[in-house]
Each structure stands twice: as structure tokens, then as C-alpha cells.
Amino acid sequence: MKSVCKFISEYMGILVLLTAVAALFFPDALNKIPTTSINYMLGVIMFGMGLTLSPHDFHVVFSHPRDVLLGNVAQFCIMPALAWLLAKAFALDDALALGVILVGCCPGGTASNVITYLSKGDLALSVGITGVSTLLAPLLTPLLTWALAGKSVDVDVVSMFYSILLIVIMPIILGFIIKKLFPVFTAKAVDYLPAISSLAIAFTVAIVISANSQKLMVGGFTIVLVVMLHNLCGLAFGYIVSRLLHMPLAKRKAISIEVGMQNSGLASSLAATHFALYPLATIPGAIFSVWHNISGAIVARFFAKQN
């Protein structure tokens, strides 16, 4: 069983891509499942993250607060700004623009920690930035979304705040508590968590893609291009900013990956929950989930060769 789980986690990018393609061409298998069910998938992923956290993971926050602060400032400035600029540059309609902006305003994703490790980057810094950005998300994600998209669509900041607490922060806290109360169980479960998270991500992508397959088949190229540019520009600007600040190579790798890789599942979840009038808003998050796993694998291979 462990070998199967290891195989799933190692080839997560391929799994998510194949799932997305299958959902695109065979949507009937999943299109009756409501898109709001992805909230449960995200909760599972966040619960798994909580099971793996320990107080030591946040040591870098206090030992190197400047690096964590810079990483979070870059995270919540670069990606939202890029999202807004790309939406304007490609003249996206309100729904797709909202989806891109939601992706940009979300915190870093847990996959960034894996990619940083494979890149031989500063893993402690990566975990610290992901943790802090996730804790800041209930406040910053709704406010940034309102600031950038509020003129086009109605953004309920308070409702989004509570949603992020419920589907992100609470599962993490619950996972952390379970780890403390049942350490033996947690130690055994950790081996299976990457595979479970991979399957949850794949299922989330499949639900969103299948629900919008017809529209994607007609005009999906533009949004795919925008999502790819968003991710690649985030990776590039994260690296450039950290280099301008004369940070060591390992930290530059970590910040580049943290900035470029988003919790895109959260973006799709928020779109499905709070913007039902704009169903296409779920698409950018789903496409980002597919693409950033592919680009992350490429970046990890490239960065690992740099010393």
C-alpha cells in the first residue's frame, strides 16, 4: 500500500494532468457533482497539512523574521498585481478575471514545500512562509480580492473571511491537535498523506473542469495562457526580488517557489462558494492546479542543478 501511495505522490503532476484531460473530454462522469464539494477536498488537504506541522516548523518565523516577512510581502504583492495586470491585458470577462484574481490573492500552496525540497532550497523558510501566508489569508485574501475585483463583482469580504477560517484554518488546527493527542496514529498516517492530498487535488480539478468542459473546449486557450504566464512570472519575479535583496541562493529558490505556487484549490473553492453567479471563476484555479505541478517539477530540476 505504501508503494502505491509513494507512486501516486511522486507522479502527482501527471495524475492531475490526466484527470483534467479525462474530465475535459468525458465530463458526464462528474458534472452532476456540485462544485461546492471541492470545499471538502480542500479541507482534507489542509487537515493533512496540520498533521505534518510541528512547533519547530515555525522556528524560522522567529529566528529569521525578516526573510519570512519579505516572502509574504512578495507573495501578497506580486501575485495579486500580476493577476490584475494579466486580466486587463487579455481583456478577460468578469468571471475569468475574478478567477485569476482569486488565485493571485490566495496564500502559497503546500506543494511549494515539496518543490523547494526537491530544488535544494531553504525548506524551513518555505514552510515558514507557507504557514504565515495561510494564517494571513482569512484577512488578506478577501480584502485584496475586494480591492482588485470589487468594482466588477460583488465581493462579500466578511463571508469570505469566515469561509477561509472554516475550510483552511480549522482543518489545520484540527490536524495539529490530532497529531498532539494521537502521535502514534499520526506517525503511521503521515506516509499516506501525500497520496491522499494528490487524489484530493486531482478530484477537485476534475469537478471544476467537467462542470465547464464545453466552454473550455471553445475558448480555453486564452485562460490557459494567462494562468501559465501568471505562474511563470510569479516564479521569475520572486527570484528577481530576492536576488535584488542579496539573499543566498537557497532562500532565493524558496521565495521564488513560494511566490509562484499558489493554493489554487482555495481559489476554486472560494469561487464556487461565493461567486455562484460567475461559474467560470472556478476555472483559473483548476488550471493553475494542473499547470503549477508541471512547472514546479521543471523548476525543481533546474534549481537543483544550481549551487
N, C-alpha and C positions, 0 to 999 in steps of 0.2 A: 504493500500500500504506500509506503514511504517513497519507493522508487517511482511510482506513478505520480505522486504529488510533486516530487522533485522535477520530473519531466514536464509537468504542467506549468510549474513556476518558471522553469528555465526557458520555455518556449511560449511565454505569455503573449509576446508581441504577435507571433504567428497565429496563436489561438484566437486572439481578439480580431485580427485581420480576417481570418477565415470565417469567424462568426458574423462579422459585419457584412462580408460578401454574401454569405448564405441568407442573412436577413434581408439584404437588398433584393435578391433575385427570387427568394421564396418567403415573402412577408406573411402569407396566410397562417403560417405555423405559430406566429407570435402576436399578430396585430390585434388580437382580442384581449391581450393583457394590458390593463391601464398603465400609462406611462408613470403614474404616481407610485407604482410598485417599486420603482427604482430607489425610492427612499429607503426601503428595507434593505436593498442591496448595499447602499452606501452605509447604512447602519452596521451591517455585518463587517464591512471593510474597516470602519472606524473602531468597532469593538475589537477586532483583531489587532489594530494598532495599539489600543490600550493594553492588551495582554502582553505586548512586547516592550512597553515602556517601563523604565525604572527611574528613580530619582537621579541616578548617575547620568542619565541621558541629558538632564538639564544643567549639569555641572558647567558646561561650556557657556551657558547663558550668564552665569555669574563670574566665571573665570575670564571670559572674553566677551564682555557685553557689547563692546564697540563693533566687533565682527558680526554678531547676531543682529544688532541694530541696523547696520549697513545693509545686511542681507534682506531684512524685512522692508527697509525703506525702498531698496531697489525692487523688491517683489511687488509692493503695492503702488509703486510709481510707474515703473517701466511697462508692466503688462497691461494695466488699465489704459495707459496713454496709447500704447500700440494698438490695443483693441479699438479704441475710438477713432484713431487715425486711419486704420485699415477699413473700418466700416464706412467712413466718409470717402476714402479714396476709391473704393469699389462700389460706392453708391448702393449699399445693401438696403433692402427694405427693412422696416422697423423690427420685424420679428427676428430676422437673421442678425441684424445689428445688435439687438438686445442679447441674443445668444452669445455672440462674440464678446460683448462687453461683460457678460456674466462670467465667462471663462477668465477674462483678464482680471476681474476683481476678486476671484477666488484665491484661497491660500495655496501654498505648494502642496503637491501630492506626495503620498508615501512612496510612490515609485521612484521619486528623486533620490531617496536614501539608498536604494539598491543600485541605481545608476552611478551615484557618487562613489559607492564602494567599488564597483567594477572599474571606475575611472581612476582609481587610486587617489581620490580626492580626500578632503578633510571630512570624514564621516561624522565626527562629533559635531562639527559646525553645521553640517547638513541636517542632522537630527534636531539640533537646537533651533535652527531657522524654521524648519517644518513645524515643530511644536509651538513656537511662539506665533507664527503666522496663523496657525489653526486656532489658537486661543484668541487672536485678534479678529478673526473672521466674522464672528457674530456682530461686531460693531462696524468694521471697515467694509466688508463686502456689501451690505445693504446701502451704506452711505455713499460709497463710490459708484455703485450701480445707479442710485438716485441722481447723483451729480452728473453722470455721463449719459444716462438714458431717460432721465425723468421728464425731459421736455417732450419726448416722443411717446412714452408709455407711462401708465400709472404704476409707480413703484411704492409698495407698502413697506417702508423701512422697518417698522416695528414687527410686523408679521414675519418678515424675512429673518429678523434678529432671533425670534423665538424658534423658527424652523431650524436654523443653524445650530442653536443650542440643543434642540431635540434630536436631530439626526446626525450631528457631528460630535458635539462636546459631551453629551450624556453617554453615548456608547463608549467613548474613550474613557470617561471616568468609571463607567461600569466595568470595563475590561481591566482597568488599573486595580480596582477593588477586588475583582475575582482573582487576579494574579496574587494579591497580598493574602487573600483568605485561603486560596487553594493552590499553593505553589507547585505541588507535585502534579496535579492535573494540568496546570498551565505549562509546565516544562514538557509534558508529553504532547500537548495540543499545538505548541509553537511550530513543530515540524510540519504540521498540516496547514498552517495559516496562509503561507504564500499561495498555495494552490487554491484554497478557498477564496481568497481575495481575487485571484486571477479569474476564477469562474464567475464571481460576482460582477467583476468589471465586464467580462465578455457578455454576460446576460443583460447587463444594463445597456450596453452598446446595441445588442440585438433588438431589445424592446424599442429603443428610440429609432433605429434605422428601419425596422419593419413598419413602424407606425407612419413613417414619412417616405417610404420607398418610391412611390410614384413621383413625388416632387423631386426627389434626389436624382432619379433617372433622367428627368427632363432638364434640370438646371443645377445639378450638384457640383459641376466643375469649379465654379467661382468660389463657393463656400469652402471647398476642399483646399483651393489655392490660398484663400485668406487664412484658414486655420494653419496650414503649413508655414506660411510667412510669419504668422503670429508667434508660433513656437520657435522657429529658427532665429528670428530677430530677437526674441527674448533670451535665447541661449547666447547669442552674439553680444548683445548689449550688457548682459550680466557679466560676461567675461571682460569686456572692454572697461566697464566701470570699475571692477575690482582691480584690474591692471593699472588703471589711472591712479588708483589709491595705493599702489605699490604693495599689494597683498601678495603673499607667497603663492606659488603655483597651485599647491593643494587646495588652498582657500579659494583661488580663482575658479578652479574646477567646480567646487561645491556651490559657489554663488551663481555661476553660470547655469548649472543644472537646476538649482532651486528656483531661479527666476523663470527659466524656460519651461519647466514642467509644472503644470497646474493640477489642482484637484478638480478635474473637469467633470467627474461624476457628480460633484456638488453642484456645478453649473447646470447640468441637465436636470438634477433633482429640483433645484430652485425654479427652473423654467417650467417644469411640469406642475409644480405645486402652486406657484404664484402668478403664472402668466399663461393660464389655460386658453386665453383668447388669442395667443400667439404660439400655436403648436410648433411652428418651425424653429422657435427659440431653443428647443431641446437639441437640435441637430449639431450646432458647433461643438457642444460639449462631448457628444458621442464621437464625432470625427476626431476631435482632439485626443480622446482616449485611445483611439486606434493609432493615430499618427505619432503621438509623443513616445509611445513604446517603441516604434520603429526608429525614430530619430534618436531616442535615448540609447538604443543598442549601438547605433553607428557612432554617436558621440563618445560612448564609453570605450569603444575600441580605439578611437582616435586619441582621446585623452590619456588612455592607459599607456600609450607609447611615448608620451611627453614626460620628461623627468627634469 
